[in-house]
Amino acid sequence: MGRWAVAVRTGHTVLSWGLTLVLFLNQTELRQQEAQGELFRPLLFVLLVLCSVLLYFAVSLMDPGYVGPETAPHAQAGTSEERKAMVPQKHPTIYLHRCGYCMLKQPLRARHCRSCKRCVRRYDHHCPWIENCVGERNHPVFVAYLALQLVVLVWALRLAWSGIRFDQPWGAWLRHTGLLFAAFVLLAVFTAVVALLLASHLYLVSCDTTTWEFMSPHRIFYLRHRSGSPFDRGLARNLGRFFCGCEAVSWEMLYTPEDSEPV
């Protein structure tokens, strides 16, 4: 683990608990409930913050789906009825190219990450906030983390607003409420960013495409001259395969090229 990764993850942890501490130290609804002995909501909020931090470390430390030397084009193909229905009876040979950086043969939808210096299966993007790639293995955890983080941020935003008072002189207001107002602004920015990220990833998952495929279809051979993802099997199947799949998918078996040939 590099020093920068340690610094980023430490910064996330300190920021999460620092903002939580600000909400408890000021006259927010959380502080008032704690003072009145109503501990259910304060404890629930702390538990949600803890879960979001744990999910953050899970998605940032786990293997995103690194390509290993043993990976073969049709290795780990499923045998379920659903997958058999999706595999065409006759499909042309998929010519997989060898990565110019790590010299491994890349499965379909894999890409080399220059930050991680590894090829990642079903590469989505490299996230600097978690200092890890988002790929086939940790993408569902990443979406779950965004959803839980959004819940925590919206609740924290409401709590911060409940403690802001505008009926004081400027000097007194700055001393008593300035830090809480700064936390409110920061929470508002984070809420907007996380909401946009979650909405975009849910949309991409619903049509079984990735951020890399969505942003650069002209650079990917299996997306050229296509209007959509060749792996899209409908909303229900896409969501089921994404959130409930427990093994790597052989995308070569699900790829049905039309007129264009890989180059």
VEXLO-216366 format. One record per atom (N, C-alpha, C): residue in one letter; x, z, y. Coordinates in pm, whole numbers, padded with zeros to 5 digits, always signed. Example, Ala and Ser with C-alpha at 12.3 -4.5 7.8 and 13.67 -1.06 7.14 Angstrom:
! VEXLO-216366
A+01319+00780-00569/A+01230+00780-00450/A+01320+00780-00330/S+01285+00708-00225/S+01367+00714-00106/S+01290+00787+00003/
END
This chain:
! VEXLO-216366
M+00084+00000-00119/M+00000+00000+00000/M+00088+00000+00124/G+00067-00099+00214/G+00148-00109+00332/G+00112-00005+00436/R+00204+00012+00531/R+00180+00110+00638/R+00059+00072+00722/W+00043-00060+00747/W-00071-00101+00829/W-00204-00070+00759/A-00209-00091+00628/A-00331-00061+00553/A-00362+00089+00559/V-00258+00171+00546/V-00277+00316+00556/V-00328+00354+00693/A-00273+00291+00797/A-00314+00321+00934/A-00459+00282+00958/V-00499+00164+00907/V-00637+00118+00926/V-00736+00210+00856/R-00706+00246+00732/R-00798+00331+00656/R-00802+00473+00710/T-00690+00521+00758/T-00688+00652+00821/T-00769+00649+00951/G-00752+00540+01028/G-00828+00526+01152/G-00978+00523+01128/H-01021+00452+01022/H-01164+00448+00990/H-01216+00587+00956/T-01140+00661+00876/T-01183+00796+00836/T-01191+00889+00955/V-01087+00886+01040/V-01085+00974+01158/V-01199+00938+01253/L-01224+00809+01271/L-01331+00767+01362/L-01468+00809+01309/S-01489+00793+01179/S-01618+00830+01120/S-01648+00978+01137/W-01551+01063+01102/W-01574+01206+01113/W-01564+01254+01256/G-01486+01185+01341/G-01478+01222+01481/G-01611+01202+01552/L-01676+01087+01527/L-01807+01062+01587/L-01911+01160+01534/T-01901+01193+01406/T-01993+01293+01349/T-01974+01429+01417/L-01851+01467+01442/L-01823+01594+01509/L-01877+01595+01651/V-01866+01483+01722/V-01920+01474+01858/V-02070+01495+01858/L-02139+01441+01758/L-02284+01458+01749/L-02323+01603+01722/F-02238+01676+01650/F-02268+01816+01620/F-02230+01909+01736/L-02132+01872+01815/L-02085+01960+01924/L-02169+01947+02050/N-02245+01838+02065/N-02329+01821+02183/N-02474+01854+02152/Q-02554+01861+02257/Q-02693+01903+02241/Q-02780+01789+02193/T-02753+01744+02074/T-02834+01640+02013/T-02940+01705+01923/E-03030+01622+01869/E-03130+01675+01776/E-03063+01739+01655/L-02951+01684+01614/L-02878+01739+01500/L-02832+01882+01528/R-02776+01903+01647/R-02730+02037+01686/R-02846+02133+01699/Q-02956+02088+01754/Q-03073+02175+01771/Q-03132+02215+01636/Q-03139+02121+01542/Q-03191+02153+01410/Q-03101+02251+01338/E-02970+02234+01354/E-02876+02327+01293/E-02891+02467+01352/A-02910+02474+01484/A-02924+02604+01550/A-03053+02675+01508/Q-03155+02596+01475/Q-03283+02654+01435/Q-03289+02684+01285/G-03182+02658+01214/G-03178+02685+01071/G-03240+02576+00985/E-03275+02464+01048/E-03329+02351+00972/E-03211+02264+00928/L-03162+02287+00809/L-03036+02226+00766/L-03052+02101+00682/F-03175+02064+00648/F-03192+01949+00559/F-03139+01821+00622/R-03184+01789+00744/R-03140+01664+00808/R-02992+01665+00843/P-02938+01774+00899/P-02793+01774+00922/P-02711+01754+00795/L-02751+01820+00686/L-02678+01803+00560/L-02694+01662+00505/L-02814+01605+00520/L-02837+01468+00473/L-02752+01369+00552/F-02741+01391+00683/F-02659+01302+00765/F-02512+01310+00724/V-02462+01431+00704/V-02323+01448+00662/V-02301+01383+00525/L-02398+01396+00435/L-02386+01336+00303/L-02380+01183+00313/L-02461+01125+00400/L-02459+00980+00418/L-02326+00933+00476/V-02272+01009+00571/V-02142+00974+00627/V-02035+00980+00518/L-02040+01084+00435/L-01943+01097+00326/L-01955+00980+00228/C-02078+00943+00193/C-02098+00831+00101/C-02047+00700+00160/S-02068+00680+00290/S-02020+00558+00354/S-01868+00552+00355/V-01802+00665+00376/V-01656+00669+00373/V-01605+00642+00232/L-01671+00700+00131/L-01630+00676-00007/L-01649+00530-00046/L-01760+00469-00003/L-01782+00328-00031/L-01678+00241+00038/Y-01640+00282+00159/Y-01536+00209+00232/Y-01406+00208+00153/F-01366+00324+00101/F-01242+00329+00024/F-01256+00255-00108/A-01375+00256-00166/A-01396+00183-00291/A-01376+00033-00271/V-01437-00021-00166/V-01428-00165-00143/V-01291-00206-00092/S-01221-00114-00025/S-01090-00149+00030/S-00977-00134-00072/L-00996-00052-00175/L-00890-00027-00272/L-00908-00101-00403/M-01028-00150-00432/M-01052-00212-00562/M-01002-00356-00565/D-00978-00404-00685/D-00936-00542-00707/D-01052-00635-00668/P-01030-00726-00571/P-01139-00815-00530/P-01165-00928-00628/G-01080-00940-00730/G-01095-01048-00826/G-00973-01137-00828/Y-00855-01076-00834/Y-00732-01153-00832/Y-00721-01243-00956/V-00672-01363-00933/V-00654-01457-01041/V-00526-01421-01117/G-00537-01408-01247/G-00421-01377-01330/G-00374-01499-01408/P-00257-01494-01465/P-00205-01609-01539/P-00284-01644-01664/E-00368-01548-01711/E-00443-01574-01833/E-00574-01646-01805/T-00609-01664-01677/T-00737-01723-01642/T-00743-01868-01687/A-00846-01904-01756/A-00867-02041-01799/A-00997-02093-01741/P-01015-02224-01731/P-01133-02280-01667/P-01263-02230-01726/H-01268-02214-01861/H-01394-02173-01922/H-01384-02036-01984/A-01283-01958-01944/A-01270-01822-01997/A-01381-01736-01942/Q-01426-01644-02020/Q-01525-01545-01981/Q-01660-01608-01950/A-01690-01722-02008/A-01820-01784-01985/A-01927-01703-02057/G-02041-01683-01993/G-02147-01604-02052/G-02221-01681-02160/T-02291-01608-02243/T-02366-01671-02352/T-02514-01638-02342/S-02558-01582-02232/S-02699-01547-02217/S-02784-01673-02206/E-02914-01657-02230/E-03005-01770-02221/E-03009-01828-02080/E-02998-01739-01981/E-03001-01785-01843/E-02883-01877-01814/R-02763-01837-01860/R-02645-01919-01835/R-02651-02049-01914/K-02702-02044-02038/K-02713-02165-02115/K-02805-02265-02047/A-02910-02212-01982/A-03003-02301-01913/A-02938-02364-01790/M-02842-02295-01731/M-02778-02346-01611/M-02662-02440-01643/V-02608-02437-01764/V-02495-02522-01800/V-02546-02660-01836/P-02499-02766-01773/P-02545-02900-01806/P-02500-02940-01946/Q-02578-03025-02010/Q-02544-03069-02144/Q-02416-03151-02144/K-02400-03234-02042/K-02280-03315-02029/K-02225-03294-01889/H-02103-03254-01881/H-02043-03235-01750/H-01901-03289-01753/P-01859-03355-01645/P-01726-03413-01644/P-01619-03305-01635/T-01499-03342-01671/T-01388-03249-01664/T-01358-03212-01520/I-01340-03082-01494/I-01305-03035-01361/I-01154-03020-01355/Y-01091-03094-01270/Y-00946-03087-01258/Y-00910-02978-01158/L-00854-02869-01209/L-00818-02756-01125/L-00674-02772-01079/H-00650-02748-00950/H-00514-02763-00899/H-00439-02631-00907/R-00310-02641-00902/R-00224-02523-00908/R-00191-02477-00767/C-00200-02345-00744/C-00175-02289-00611/C-00029-02314-00572/G-00008-02359-00450/G+00127-02387-00402/G+00204-02263-00363/Y+00138-02147-00359/Y+00204-02022-00320/Y+00242-01937-00442/C+00144-01909-00528/C+00173-01824-00644/C+00183-01904-00774/M+00163-02037-00767/M+00183-02127-00880/M+00088-02100-00997/L-00028-02039-00969/L-00128-02018-01073/L-00235-02124-01062/K-00293-02160-01174/K-00404-02255-01172/K-00529-02184-01120/Q-00586-02239-01014/Q-00699-02174-00948/Q-00831-02212-01014/P-00912-02114-01052/P-01049-02146-01095/P-01129-02201-00978/L-01240-02264-01008/L-01327-02314-00903/L-01374-02198-00814/R-01376-02219-00683/R-01418-02125-00580/R-01311-02021-00547/A-01195-02028-00612/A-01086-01936-00579/A-01005-01992-00462/R-00937-01902-00390/R-00852-01943-00279/R-00737-01843-00265/H-00625-01891-00219/H-00509-01804-00197/H-00522-01735-00063/C-00504-01603-00063/C-00506-01525+00061/C-00362-01499+00103/R-00327-01544+00222/R-00190-01526+00268/R-00161-01380+00305/S-00264-01304+00340/S-00242-01163+00374/S-00214-01081+00247/C-00295-01105+00143/C-00277-01032+00016/C-00172-01096-00073/K-00138-01224-00043/K-00041-01299-00123/K-00086-01314-00268/R-00216-01329-00287/R-00274-01347-00420/R-00389-01447-00410/C-00419-01512-00521/C-00539-01595-00530/C-00656-01506-00571/V-00771-01529-00510/V-00888-01443-00531/V-01004-01528-00581/R-01067-01484-00689/R-01185-01553-00743/R-01304-01541-00649/R-01379-01649-00637/R-01495-01656-00547/R-01460-01591-00412/Y-01354-01643-00353/Y-01301-01589-00228/Y-01406-01601-00117/D-01432-01489-00049/D-01524-01490+00065/D-01446-01487+00197/H-01368-01381+00218/H-01283-01373+00337/H-01188-01254+00321/H-01087-01250+00406/H-01001-01132+00413/H-01049-01048+00531/C-01088-00924+00502/C-01144-00837+00606/C-01035-00745+00661/P-00999-00757+00788/P-00894-00670+00843/P-00939-00525+00856/W-01069-00499+00859/W-01117-00362+00874/W-01099-00281+00746/I-01105-00348+00631/I-01080-00279+00505/I-00941-00311+00450/E-00870-00402+00516/E-00737-00446+00473/E-00736-00486+00326/N-00834-00570+00292/N-00845-00619+00156/N-00929-00746+00160/C-00914-00827+00057/C-00999-00944+00045/C-01137-00904-00005/V-01236-00984+00028/V-01370-00972-00028/V-01387-01089-00124/G-01400-01057-00252/G-01408-01160-00354/G-01513-01129-00458/E-01499-01191-00574/E-01603-01184-00677/E-01631-01041-00722/R-01529-00957-00734/R-01549-00823-00789/R-01602-00722-00688/N-01555-00728-00563/N-01594-00624-00467/N-01693-00671-00362/H-01738-00797-00370/H-01834-00845-00271/H-01967-00768-00276/P-02024-00740-00396/P-02147-00659-00398/P-02127-00519-00339/V-02011-00458-00365/V-01983-00326-00308/V-01970-00337-00156/F-01912-00445-00108/F-01898-00467+00034/F-02035-00477+00103/V-02128-00548+00042/V-02263-00560+00098/V-02334-00425+00096/A-02317-00349-00013/A-02377-00215-00020/A-02318-00124+00086/Y-02188-00135+00109/Y-02123-00056+00213/Y-02179-00090+00351/L-02197-00219+00379/L-02253-00259+00508/L-02394-00203+00527/A-02475-00207+00420/A-02612-00158+00430/A-02614-00008+00459/L-02535+00069+00385/L-02531+00214+00408/L-02471+00246+00545/Q-02368+00172+00584/Q-02307+00195+00715/Q-02406+00168+00828/L-02490+00066+00811/L-02590+00036+00914/L-02691+00149+00926/V-02734+00206+00813/V-02827+00319+00816/V-02765+00436+00892/V-02640+00468+00862/V-02570+00579+00927/V-02556+00552+01077/L-02520+00429+01113/L-02498+00397+01255/L-02628+00402+01335/V-02736+00351+01279/V-02865+00355+01350/V-02909+00499+01371/W-02895+00580+01269/W-02931+00722+01282/W-02840+00791+01384/A-02711+00766+01377/A-02618+00827+01472/A-02646+00780+01615/L-02685+00655+01631/L-02718+00603+01764/L-02838+00676+01822/R-02938+00699+01740/R-03057+00774+01786/R-03021+00918+01820/L-02935+00980+01739/L-02894+01118+01766/L-02815+01127+01895/A-02725+01033+01918/A-02646+01034+02041/A-02736+01018+02164/W-02834+00930+02155/W-02924+00910+02268/W-03008+01034+02297/S-03041+01109+02190/S-03124+01229+02210/S-03052+01337+02288/G-02920+01333+02293/G-02844+01436+02363/G-02801+01398+02503/I-02830+01274+02546/I-02787+01229+02679/I-02892+01268+02782/R-02850+01337+02888/R-02938+01380+02998/R-02891+01317+03127/F-02987+01269+03207/F-02954+01203+03333/F-03002+01282+03455/D-03038+01410+03434/D-03092+01491+03543/D-02988+01588+03599/Q-02859+01553+03588/Q-02752+01638+03638/Q-02671+01564+03744/P-02603+01638+03832/P-02510+01573+03924/P-02402+01498+03847/W-02345+01396+03913/W-02250+01309+03846/W-02133+01384+03783/G-02075+01478+03857/G-01960+01551+03805/G-01995+01634+03683/A-02108+01707+03691/A-02150+01789+03577/A-02189+01702+03458/W-02254+01589+03487/W-02294+01498+03378/W-02172+01444+03306/L-02069+01409+03383/L-01948+01353+03321/L-01879+01456+03233/R-01879+01584+03277/R-01814+01688+03198/R-01890+01720+03070/H-02023+01723+03080/H-02104+01768+02967/H-02151+01654+02876/T-02164+01534+02931/T-02225+01425+02855/T-02136+01302+02845/G-02026+01300+02917/G-01942+01181+02919/G-01892+01140+02781/L-01846+01236+02702/L-01794+01205+02568/L-01906+01154+02477/L-02024+01216+02488/L-02136+01173+02405/L-02181+01032+02444/F-02178+01002+02575/F-02218+00869+02619/F-02117+00764+02570/A-01988+00798+02574/A-01887+00707+02520/A-01909+00683+02371/A-01944+00789+02298/A-01975+00774+02156/A-02097+00685+02135/F-02197+00699+02223/F-02317+00616+02214/F-02283+00468+02232/V-02200+00436+02331/V-02160+00297+02355/V-02084+00242+02235/L-01994+00322+02181/L-01916+00280+02065/L-02006+00257+01944/L-02101+00347+01924/L-02194+00333+01813/L-02282+00210+01829/A-02321+00179+01953/A-02403+00061+01978/A-02328-00067+01942/V-02200-00072+01978/V-02118-00190+01944/V-02104-00203+01793/F-02071-00092+01726/F-02055-00096+01581/F-02186-00134+01512/T-02298-00084+01562/T-02428-00116+01502/T-02457-00265+01510/A-02431-00325+01626/A-02456-00468+01642/A-02367-00550+01549/V-02240-00513+01539/V-02146-00588+01455/V-02186-00576+01307/V-02215-00456+01261/V-02249-00435+01120/V-02382-00503+01087/A-02479-00499+01179/A-02607-00564+01154/A-02590-00715+01139/L-02508-00775+01225/L-02483-00919+01215/L-02409-00953+01085/L-02310-00871+01049/L-02237-00894+00925/L-02329-00885+00803/L-02412-00782+00800/L-02502-00763+00686/L-02601-00879+00676/A-02658-00919+00789/A-02755-01030+00788/A-02689-01159+00740/S-02569-01186+00788/S-02501-01310+00748/S-02465-01309+00601/H-02418-01195+00549/H-02381-01191+00407/H-02503-01198+00317/L-02613-01137+00356/L-02735-01148+00275/L-02785-01291+00273/Y-02772-01361+00384/Y-02812-01502+00387/Y-02723-01585+00294/L-02592-01564+00303/L-02499-01640+00220/L-02521-01611+00071/V-02545-01483+00039/V-02569-01447-00101/V-02698-01512-00151/S-02799-01519-00066/S-02928-01575-00107/S-02918-01722-00146/C-02822-01795-00090/C-02804-01936-00126/C-02674-01958-00204/D-02614-01848-00253/D-02493-01851-00336/D-02383-01936-00274/T-02343-01899-00155/T-02226-01957-00092/T-02143-01844-00034/T-02022-01873+00007/T-01933-01772+00061/T-01901-01804+00207/T-01842-01707+00274/T-01804-01730+00413/T-01705-01846+00424/W-01608-01850+00333/W-01509-01958+00333/W-01577-02093+00310/E-01669-02101+00215/E-01739-02226+00188/E-01831-02266+00302/F-01892-02168+00366/F-01983-02197+00477/F-01907-02246+00601/M-01789-02188+00625/M-01713-02222+00745/M-01632-02351+00731/S-01586-02382+00609/S-01494-02495+00591/S-01536-02585+00475/P-01660-02636+00474/P-01701-02722+00362/P-01622-02853+00356/H-01573-02899+00472/H-01499-03025+00475/H-01362-03014+00407/R-01314-02893+00386/R-01184-02872+00324/R-01193-02842+00175/I-01314-02839+00120/I-01335-02800-00020/I-01397-02918-00093/F-01333-02961-00201/F-01373-03086-00265/F-01515-03081-00320/Y-01559-02965-00373/Y-01691-02960-00435/Y-01804-02945-00334/L-01770-02939-00204/L-01873-02931-00101/L-01878-03056-00013/R-01782-03145-00029/R-01783-03267+00051/R-01902-03353+00012/H-01965-03411+00113/H-02081-03500+00094/H-02199-03425+00033/R-02205-03296+00053/R-02318-03216+00003/R-02384-03142+00119/S-02513-03121+00106/S-02586-03047+00209/S-02603-02900+00176/G-02569-02858+00056/G-02584-02719+00016/G-02486-02683-00094/S-02499-02559-00143/S-02409-02511-00246/S-02447-02569-00382/P-02351-02623-00459/P-02382-02672-00594/P-02409-02560-00694/F-02389-02435-00653/F-02409-02321-00742/F-02543-02251-00716/D-02620-02301-00621/D-02747-02240-00584/D-02849-02262-00695/R-02899-02153-00752/R-03000-02161-00857/R-03131-02094-00815/G-03153-02081-00687/G-03275-02017-00640/G-03250-01873-00599/L-03335-01821-00512/L-03314-01689-00455/L-03304-01579-00560/A-03399-01576-00654/A-03402-01467-00753/A-03278-01468-00841/R-03239-01586-00892/R-03122-01594-00978/R-02993-01566-00901/N-02986-01613-00777/N-02867-01588-00697/N-02847-01439-00673/L-02954-01371-00635/L-02944-01227-00610/L-02916-01150-00738/G-02981-01189-00848/G-02958-01122-00975/G-02815-01137-01023/R-02761-01260-01012/R-02624-01284-01056/R-02524-01210-00967/F-02556-01200-00837/F-02463-01136-00743/F-02461-00984-00761/F-02579-00921-00765/F-02585-00775-00767/F-02584-00717-00909/C-02626-00793-01009/C-02638-00738-01144/C-02536-00795-01240/G-02458-00893-01198/G-02358-00950-01288/G-02247-00850-01314/C-02210-00834-01440/C-02108-00735-01477/C-01980-00801-01528/E-01973-00933-01524/E-01853-01001-01569/E-01827-01122-01482/A-01704-01174-01490/A-01668-01290-01411/A-01750-01412-01454/V-01786-01494-01359/V-01867-01612-01386/V-01774-01733-01397/S-01797-01817-01497/S-01723-01942-01510/S-01792-02046-01423/W-01746-02057-01299/W-01812-02146-01204/W-01798-02292-01245/E-01694-02324-01322/E-01678-02461-01369/E-01795-02504-01457/M-01852-02409-01532/M-01965-02440-01620/M-02093-02460-01542/L-02100-02402-01423/L-02221-02412-01341/L-02213-02524-01238/Y-02095-02585-01228/Y-02076-02688-01127/Y-02125-02822-01182/T-02216-02886-01111/T-02270-03015-01152/T-02246-03115-01042/P-02129-03181-01040/P-02102-03279-00935/P-02196-03397-00941/E-02218-03458-00824/E-02309-03571-00817/E-02229-03702-00820/D-02192-03750-00705/D-02122-03878-00699/D-01973-03862-00673/S-01937-03751-00605/S-01799-03736-00566/S-01715-03678-00679/E-01590-03720-00686/E-01496-03668-00785/E-01395-03576-00718/P-01348-03470-00786/P-01248-03382-00728/P-01119-03457-00698/V-01053-03415-00593/V-00924-03473-00557/V-00823-03362-00546/
END
